[in-house]
Amino acid sequence: MILILLKLELLKTMRSTSFAKSALVAIFLAFLAVILLSYVLLLGIFLKEIIEKGFDSSDAYATLSGVLIYFYLFEFMYRYFVQKLPVMELQSFLHLPLKKSRIIQFLLGRSFVSPLTLIALLLFAPFAFKEIAPRFGDLAALSWLGSVVMSSWSLHWLMLWFKQKFEDSLIGLGVVFLVLLLGAGSNYYGWFNLGALMKPIFDWSLTSVFPPIIMTLVFLSLYRLAYSYYYRNAYLEDLVEEEEARFLNQNLGIFNRFGLAGELANLEWKLIIRHKKSRTYLTLAGFFLLYGLVFYTSPQYRTEEGFSHLFVFVGSFITGIFMLQYGQLFLSWNSSNFDFFLNKKGGIEALVKGKYLLFIATSILCYIVSVPYVYFGWDILLIHTAAFFFNIGVVMHLVVFLALWKPKPMDLNKGAMFNYEGVGIAQFLMIIPMMVAPYLIYFPFAFLFSQYAGLLALAIVGMVGIIAFPYLSKLSAQRVLSNKYQISSSFRQEL
């Protein structure tokens, strides 16, 4: 049965009109995965020396077991963003005369065959036989390694169940933020030492075989949990019914007064929260709002004269991150229905203006959410205010200008991680407006007068851009119209 399913997958891939492109992408990703896993193995080989020198520790095992829990918290985070769900592939198998249980088992088993599965094994196996085996014995090393690896593998099944059930809910977002808080905040703010609390559990595996046995049972139980959930909801309409009901009427009422452009902005918002890639960008934007905690809480970025010049970039990043992420694929989001806007009177102008409205609204939201950073000083609020005006007055138009350079088609249903559909060289240049443009205005005034004069100049230039918004947005619309046939032709290419 498994061989039949593998044969069907191979035939589907080989019969695709984009087989050559898919094969080249697969080869490149496989090569990249081999390189990254090689680095992980190399890190594992020298992990003992790195711990002893980096942490100034005489007992590498004690130090590692004291921080091992943070590896799992980090793994939970990157699996949340990187690990793919096998849901959409169900449509390729459900019509076949095969048992539903076999299909689910095949999809779950294939999802387990991933580079993510090898990370814990490659990282900790060399350490186990290099450090633990000589000190505590081979059996202790195997028991410890088994506990560590089975714990990591258990997260695979937990994440399959968790993402499918809670990814789009406040519960899921709350759990992810809680994990982030436990990982980054517990030690930094001195609440409690989570590593020290969990260390006895890892030490137990050195003297007993029960920990790996228990973790194996946990592994099997979580597999059963994921399997049961997917089996009960093994139809696409069951798996997406709750999501569609949740977001069916999610309009942003502030757009209603802007006519057709406002309607398209509302539609764009619905598309953002209904599709995986755009929703991932939205989630990442929420996490990046915490970016300021890395810099604003560090004394090394504070000077006697005032604040660090780096804060200008941090403020621009925080107040404009979603605009930068989503705007870099300005028209690619609409590649599947671009012809509809071409054939509608005023459709292109309304589409472009609607996207601008969405960028402005999300930037305002990011700015409002970032206001509590005033806790670290009133100068932080001034930086965010100046950066906000400059973002919506200048940077927004620069991002759109670059994004309109040879836009590429994109599949909305695919995830954001390691997905380069719609990405060209222009997207790699997007960081330039965010990094360079503010400093071109800020530095001359900051060096000649003061830092606050630089912020004032930044805000004034941004306000001038806001006043000129009707003219600048019209230029973007005209650029789309002048290249409409070339853009439409490129969007018709099969992904």
C-alpha positions as CSV (number, residue, x, y, z in Angstrom):
1,M,0.0,0.0,0.0
2,I,2.8,2.4,0.9
3,L,4.6,1.6,-2.4
4,I,1.4,2.4,-4.3
5,L,1.0,5.8,-2.6
6,L,4.7,6.6,-3.3
7,K,4.3,5.6,-6.9
8,L,1.3,7.9,-7.2
9,E,3.2,10.8,-5.7
10,L,6.1,10.2,-8.1
11,L,3.8,10.1,-11.1
12,K,2.0,13.3,-10.0
13,T,5.4,15.1,-9.8
14,M,6.8,13.8,-13.1
15,R,3.6,14.6,-15.0
16,S,3.5,18.2,-13.8
17,T,4.3,20.8,-16.5
18,S,6.6,22.5,-14.1
19,F,8.5,19.3,-13.3
20,A,11.9,20.6,-14.4
21,K,11.5,23.8,-12.3
22,S,10.3,21.7,-9.3
23,A,13.1,19.3,-9.7
24,L,15.7,22.1,-9.7
25,V,14.2,23.7,-6.6
26,A,14.1,20.3,-4.8
27,I,17.8,19.7,-5.6
28,F,18.7,23.2,-4.4
29,L,16.7,22.8,-1.2
30,A,18.2,19.3,-0.6
31,F,21.7,20.7,-1.1
32,L,20.9,23.5,1.3
33,A,19.5,21.0,3.9
34,V,22.6,18.8,3.6
35,I,24.8,21.9,4.3
36,L,22.8,23.0,7.3
37,L,22.6,19.5,8.8
38,S,26.4,19.3,8.3
39,Y,26.8,22.5,10.3
40,V,24.5,21.0,13.0
41,L,26.6,17.8,13.1
42,L,29.8,19.9,13.3
43,L,28.3,21.8,16.2
44,G,27.4,18.6,17.9
45,I,31.0,17.3,17.6
46,F,32.5,20.4,19.2
47,L,29.5,21.0,21.5
48,K,31.6,20.0,24.6
49,E,34.4,22.4,23.8
50,I,32.0,25.2,22.9
51,I,30.1,24.8,26.3
52,E,33.3,24.7,28.3
53,K,34.8,27.8,26.7
54,G,31.7,29.7,25.9
55,F,30.1,29.2,29.3
56,D,33.4,29.0,31.2
57,S,32.2,25.7,32.6
58,S,34.2,22.7,33.9
59,D,31.2,20.4,33.6
60,A,29.8,20.5,30.1
61,Y,27.1,18.0,30.9
62,A,25.7,19.9,33.9
63,T,25.7,23.1,31.9
64,L,23.9,21.5,28.9
65,S,21.3,19.7,31.0
66,G,20.6,23.1,32.8
67,V,19.7,24.8,29.5
68,L,18.4,21.9,27.5
69,I,14.8,22.9,28.1
70,Y,15.4,26.1,26.1
71,F,16.3,23.9,23.1
72,Y,12.9,22.4,23.2
73,L,11.2,25.8,23.6
74,F,13.2,27.1,20.6
75,E,12.3,23.9,18.7
76,F,8.6,24.5,19.5
77,M,8.9,28.0,18.0
78,Y,10.7,27.1,14.8
79,R,8.5,24.0,14.2
80,Y,5.5,26.3,14.6
81,F,6.7,28.5,11.7
82,V,8.5,25.9,9.5
83,Q,6.7,22.6,9.9
84,K,4.2,21.9,7.2
85,L,0.8,20.3,7.6
86,P,-0.3,17.4,5.4
87,V,-3.9,18.6,5.2
88,M,-4.1,20.0,1.7
89,E,-2.6,16.8,0.2
90,L,-5.6,14.9,1.3
91,Q,-7.5,16.0,-1.8
92,S,-5.0,14.0,-3.9
93,F,-5.9,10.7,-2.2
94,L,-9.5,10.8,-0.8
95,H,-11.0,9.9,-4.1
96,L,-8.9,6.7,-4.4
97,P,-10.2,3.3,-3.3
98,L,-8.0,3.2,-0.3
99,K,-8.7,3.0,3.4
100,K,-8.8,6.4,5.0
101,S,-6.6,5.1,7.8
102,R,-3.9,4.1,5.3
103,I,-3.9,7.5,3.7
104,I,-3.6,9.3,7.1
105,Q,-0.8,7.0,8.2
106,F,1.0,7.6,4.9
107,L,0.7,11.4,5.1
108,L,1.8,11.5,8.8
109,G,4.7,9.2,8.2
110,R,5.9,11.2,5.2
111,S,5.7,14.4,7.3
112,F,8.0,12.8,9.8
113,V,10.7,12.2,7.1
114,S,12.2,15.7,7.3
115,P,15.5,17.5,8.1
116,L,13.9,18.8,11.3
117,T,13.7,15.2,12.6
118,L,17.5,14.8,12.3
119,I,18.5,18.0,14.2
120,A,18.3,16.7,17.8
121,L,20.0,13.4,16.8
122,L,22.9,15.1,14.9
123,L,23.4,17.7,17.6
124,F,23.4,15.6,20.7
125,A,24.6,12.1,19.6
126,P,28.3,13.2,19.4
127,F,28.0,14.9,22.8
128,A,26.5,11.8,24.3
129,F,29.3,9.5,23.2
130,K,32.0,12.1,23.7
131,E,31.1,13.4,27.1
132,I,28.5,11.3,28.8
133,A,29.6,7.8,27.8
134,P,33.2,8.2,29.3
135,R,31.9,9.6,32.5
136,F,28.6,7.7,33.2
137,G,28.8,4.7,30.9
138,D,27.5,3.6,27.5
139,L,24.0,2.7,28.9
140,A,23.6,6.1,30.5
141,A,24.6,7.8,27.2
142,L,22.1,5.7,25.3
143,S,19.4,6.4,27.9
144,W,20.1,10.1,27.9
145,L,20.2,10.4,24.1
146,G,17.0,8.3,23.7
147,S,15.2,10.7,26.1
148,V,16.5,13.8,24.4
149,V,15.7,12.5,20.8
150,M,12.3,11.1,21.7
151,S,11.3,14.4,23.3
152,S,12.3,16.2,20.2
153,W,10.4,13.8,17.9
154,S,7.3,14.0,20.2
155,L,7.2,17.7,19.4
156,H,6.6,16.8,15.7
157,W,3.3,15.1,16.4
158,L,2.3,17.7,19.0
159,M,2.9,20.5,16.4
160,L,0.8,18.7,13.7
161,W,-2.1,18.6,16.1
162,F,-1.5,22.0,17.7
163,K,-1.2,23.9,14.4
164,Q,-4.3,22.3,12.8
165,K,-6.4,22.9,15.9
166,F,-5.2,26.2,17.3
167,E,-3.1,28.0,14.7
168,D,-5.8,30.5,13.7
169,S,-7.2,31.1,17.2
170,L,-6.3,33.3,20.1
171,I,-5.5,30.2,22.1
172,G,-2.8,29.2,19.7
173,L,-1.3,32.7,19.6
174,G,-1.4,32.8,23.4
175,V,0.4,29.5,23.7
176,V,3.1,30.7,21.3
177,F,3.6,33.9,23.1
178,L,3.7,32.0,26.4
179,V,6.5,29.8,25.1
180,L,8.3,32.8,23.9
181,L,7.9,34.4,27.3
182,L,9.1,31.3,29.1
183,G,12.1,31.0,26.8
184,A,13.3,34.6,26.7
185,G,11.8,36.2,29.8
186,S,12.1,33.8,32.7
187,N,15.9,34.1,33.1
188,Y,16.3,37.6,31.7
189,Y,13.9,39.2,34.1
190,G,14.9,36.9,37.0
191,W,11.5,35.3,37.5
192,F,12.7,31.8,37.8
193,N,15.4,29.5,36.3
194,L,13.4,27.1,34.1
195,G,16.5,25.2,33.2
196,A,17.3,24.4,36.8
197,L,13.8,23.3,37.4
198,M,13.9,20.8,34.5
199,K,17.5,19.6,35.0
200,P,16.6,16.7,37.5
201,I,14.4,15.2,34.8
202,F,17.3,15.0,32.3
203,D,19.6,13.8,35.1
204,W,17.2,10.9,35.9
205,S,18.0,9.4,32.5
206,L,21.6,8.8,33.5
207,T,20.6,6.3,36.2
208,S,17.4,4.8,34.8
209,V,16.0,3.5,31.6
210,F,12.5,4.7,32.5
211,P,12.9,8.2,31.0
212,P,13.5,7.0,27.4
213,I,10.7,4.5,27.8
214,I,8.3,7.2,29.1
215,M,9.2,9.5,26.3
216,T,8.7,6.7,23.8
217,L,5.2,6.2,25.2
218,V,4.6,10.0,25.0
219,F,5.8,9.9,21.4
220,L,3.3,7.1,20.5
221,S,0.5,8.9,22.4
222,L,1.1,12.2,20.6
223,Y,1.2,10.3,17.3
224,R,-2.2,8.7,18.2
225,L,-3.5,12.2,19.1
226,A,-2.5,13.6,15.7
227,Y,-3.8,10.5,13.8
228,S,-7.1,10.5,15.6
229,Y,-7.7,14.2,14.9
230,Y,-6.8,13.9,11.2
231,Y,-8.9,10.7,10.9
232,R,-12.0,12.3,12.4
233,N,-11.6,15.3,10.1
234,A,-10.3,13.6,7.0
235,Y,-12.3,15.8,4.7
236,L,-11.2,19.2,3.6
237,E,-14.5,20.8,4.4
238,D,-14.3,19.6,8.0
239,L,-10.8,20.9,8.5
240,V,-11.5,24.4,7.1
241,E,-15.1,24.8,8.2
242,E,-14.3,26.4,11.6
243,E,-11.7,28.7,10.0
244,E,-14.2,29.9,7.3
245,A,-16.9,30.6,9.9
246,R,-14.4,32.5,12.1
247,F,-13.3,34.9,9.5
248,L,-16.4,35.2,7.3
249,N,-17.4,38.7,8.3
250,Q,-14.1,40.1,9.5
251,N,-14.3,43.5,7.9
252,L,-12.3,46.6,8.9
253,G,-15.0,49.2,9.1
254,I,-12.6,52.1,8.7
255,F,-12.3,51.4,5.0
256,N,-16.0,51.7,4.2
257,R,-15.8,55.4,3.5
258,F,-13.3,55.0,0.7
259,G,-15.6,53.6,-1.9
260,L,-14.3,50.8,-4.2
261,A,-10.8,51.1,-2.9
262,G,-12.1,50.6,0.6
263,E,-14.0,47.5,-0.4
264,L,-10.9,46.1,-2.0
265,A,-8.9,46.9,1.1
266,N,-11.5,45.0,3.2
267,L,-11.3,42.1,0.7
268,E,-7.5,42.2,0.9
269,W,-7.7,41.9,4.7
270,K,-10.0,38.9,4.4
271,L,-7.5,37.3,2.0
272,I,-4.7,37.9,4.5
273,I,-6.3,36.1,7.4
274,R,-7.7,33.3,5.2
275,H,-4.4,32.3,3.4
276,K,-1.5,30.6,5.1
277,K,1.4,32.6,3.7
278,S,-0.1,36.1,4.3
279,R,-1.4,35.0,7.7
280,T,2.2,33.8,8.6
281,Y,3.5,37.3,7.7
282,L,0.8,38.8,10.0
283,T,1.8,36.5,12.8
284,L,5.5,37.3,12.3
285,A,4.8,41.0,12.3
286,G,3.2,40.6,15.8
287,F,6.4,38.9,17.1
288,F,8.6,41.5,15.5
289,L,6.8,44.2,17.5
290,L,8.9,42.8,20.5
291,Y,12.0,43.6,18.6
292,G,12.6,46.7,20.7
293,L,13.0,44.7,23.8
294,V,16.3,43.4,22.4
295,F,17.7,47.0,22.1
296,Y,15.8,49.3,24.4
297,T,16.5,47.2,27.5
298,S,20.3,47.0,26.8
299,P,22.5,49.6,28.5
300,Q,25.2,49.3,25.8
301,Y,22.9,51.1,23.3
302,R,22.4,54.1,25.6
303,T,24.8,57.0,25.5
304,E,25.3,60.1,27.7
305,E,24.4,62.4,24.8
306,G,21.1,60.7,24.2
307,F,20.0,57.5,22.4
308,S,21.8,55.3,20.0
309,H,21.5,56.1,16.3
310,L,20.5,52.4,15.8
311,F,17.2,53.2,17.5
312,V,16.1,55.0,14.3
313,F,16.2,51.7,12.4
314,V,14.5,49.8,15.2
315,G,11.7,52.3,15.3
316,S,11.3,52.1,11.5
317,F,11.3,48.4,11.7
318,I,8.7,48.1,14.4
319,T,6.3,50.6,12.9
320,G,6.6,49.4,9.4
321,I,7.4,45.7,9.5
322,F,4.1,44.4,8.1
323,M,4.1,47.0,5.3
324,L,7.6,45.8,4.4
325,Q,6.8,42.1,4.5
326,Y,3.5,42.2,2.8
327,G,4.3,45.1,0.4
328,Q,7.4,43.4,-1.0
329,L,4.9,41.1,-2.9
330,F,2.6,44.0,-3.8
331,L,0.8,42.5,-6.8
332,S,1.9,38.9,-6.5
333,W,-0.8,38.4,-3.9
334,N,-3.3,39.0,-6.7
335,S,-1.6,37.1,-9.4
336,S,-4.4,34.5,-9.7
337,N,-7.1,37.2,-10.2
338,F,-5.2,40.1,-11.7
339,D,-7.1,40.0,-15.0
340,F,-10.3,40.7,-13.0
341,F,-9.0,44.1,-12.0
342,L,-7.8,44.8,-15.5
343,N,-11.3,44.2,-16.9
344,K,-13.1,46.3,-14.2
345,K,-13.4,50.0,-14.8
346,G,-11.1,51.7,-12.4
347,G,-10.1,48.3,-11.0
348,I,-6.3,48.8,-11.1
349,E,-6.5,52.3,-9.5
350,A,-8.8,51.0,-6.7
351,L,-6.6,47.9,-6.2
352,V,-3.5,50.0,-5.7
353,K,-5.2,52.6,-3.5
354,G,-6.8,49.8,-1.4
355,K,-3.4,48.3,-0.8
356,Y,-2.1,51.7,0.3
357,L,-5.0,52.1,2.7
358,L,-4.2,48.6,4.2
359,F,-0.5,49.5,4.6
360,I,-1.4,52.8,6.3
361,A,-4.0,51.1,8.6
362,T,-1.6,48.3,9.7
363,S,1.3,50.9,10.2
364,I,-1.1,52.9,12.5
365,L,-1.9,49.7,14.4
366,C,1.8,48.9,14.8
367,Y,2.5,52.4,16.0
368,I,-0.3,52.3,18.6
369,V,0.8,48.9,19.9
370,S,4.4,50.2,20.2
371,V,3.4,53.2,22.3
372,P,4.1,51.2,25.6
373,Y,7.8,51.4,24.7
374,V,7.6,54.9,26.2
375,Y,8.3,53.1,29.4
376,F,12.0,53.0,28.3
377,G,12.0,56.8,27.7
378,W,10.1,59.6,26.0
379,D,12.8,59.6,23.3
380,I,11.7,56.2,22.2
381,L,8.2,57.5,21.6
382,L,9.6,60.4,19.6
383,I,11.7,58.0,17.5
384,H,8.6,55.8,16.8
385,T,6.5,58.8,15.9
386,A,9.1,60.2,13.5
387,A,9.7,56.8,12.0
388,F,6.0,56.2,11.6
389,F,5.5,59.4,9.6
390,F,8.5,58.7,7.4
391,N,7.3,55.1,6.8
392,I,3.9,56.0,5.5
393,G,5.1,59.2,3.7
394,V,8.2,57.9,2.0
395,V,9.2,54.3,2.7
396,M,5.8,52.9,1.7
397,H,6.2,54.4,-1.8
398,L,9.8,53.2,-2.1
399,V,8.7,49.6,-1.2
400,V,5.8,49.7,-3.8
401,F,8.2,51.1,-6.4
402,L,10.6,48.2,-6.0
403,A,7.8,45.6,-5.7
404,L,6.4,46.7,-9.1
405,W,9.6,45.7,-10.8
406,K,8.8,42.5,-12.7
407,P,6.3,41.0,-10.2
408,K,6.0,37.2,-10.2
409,P,3.1,34.8,-9.6
410,M,2.5,33.1,-6.2
411,D,0.4,30.4,-4.7
412,L,-1.4,31.8,-1.6
413,N,-2.0,28.4,0.0
414,K,1.7,27.6,0.6
415,G,3.6,28.6,3.8
416,A,6.0,31.5,4.1
417,M,9.0,29.6,5.3
418,F,11.4,28.5,2.6
419,N,8.8,29.5,0.0
420,Y,10.3,31.8,-2.7
421,E,7.3,32.1,-5.0
422,G,6.8,35.6,-6.0
423,V,10.3,36.6,-4.9
424,G,12.8,38.2,-7.3
425,I,15.8,40.4,-6.9
426,A,13.7,43.4,-6.1
427,Q,12.4,41.7,-2.9
428,F,16.0,41.3,-1.7
429,L,16.5,45.0,-2.1
430,M,13.5,45.9,0.0
431,I,15.6,46.2,3.2
432,I,17.5,49.2,1.6
433,P,14.6,51.7,1.9
434,M,14.0,50.6,5.5
435,M,17.7,50.9,6.5
436,V,19.2,53.6,4.3
437,A,16.4,56.1,3.5
438,P,15.7,57.3,7.1
439,Y,19.4,57.8,7.8
440,L,19.8,59.9,4.6
441,I,17.5,62.5,6.3
442,Y,18.3,61.9,9.9
443,F,22.2,61.9,9.9
444,P,22.8,65.4,8.4
445,F,20.6,67.1,10.9
446,A,21.7,64.9,13.8
447,F,25.4,65.6,13.2
448,L,25.0,69.3,12.4
449,F,22.5,70.1,15.2
450,S,21.2,67.3,17.5
451,Q,19.5,63.9,17.4
452,Y,16.1,65.5,18.0
453,A,16.6,67.8,15.1
454,G,17.2,64.7,13.0
455,L,14.0,63.2,14.2
456,L,12.1,66.4,13.5
457,A,13.5,66.4,9.9
458,L,12.5,62.8,9.5
459,A,8.9,63.6,10.6
460,I,8.7,66.7,8.4
461,V,9.8,64.8,5.3
462,G,7.3,62.1,6.1
463,M,4.5,64.6,6.5
464,V,5.4,66.1,3.1
465,G,5.1,62.6,1.7
466,I,1.7,62.2,3.3
467,I,0.5,65.4,1.8
468,A,1.7,64.3,-1.6
469,F,0.0,60.9,-1.2
470,P,-2.7,61.4,-3.9
471,Y,0.0,62.2,-6.5
472,L,2.5,59.5,-5.4
473,S,-0.2,56.7,-5.3
474,K,-1.4,57.8,-8.7
475,L,2.1,57.3,-10.1
476,S,2.1,53.7,-8.8
477,A,-1.3,53.0,-10.4
478,Q,-0.1,54.5,-13.7
479,R,3.0,52.4,-13.6
480,V,0.9,49.2,-13.2
481,L,-1.4,50.3,-16.1
482,S,1.5,51.0,-18.4
483,N,2.9,47.5,-17.8
484,K,-0.4,45.7,-17.4
485,Y,0.0,43.3,-20.3
486,Q,3.5,42.3,-19.3
487,I,2.4,41.8,-15.7
488,S,-0.7,39.8,-16.7
489,S,1.4,37.6,-19.0
490,S,3.9,36.8,-16.2
491,F,1.0,36.0,-13.8
492,R,-0.5,33.5,-16.2
493,Q,2.7,31.3,-16.1
494,E,2.1,28.1,-14.1
495,L,3.8,28.0,-10.8
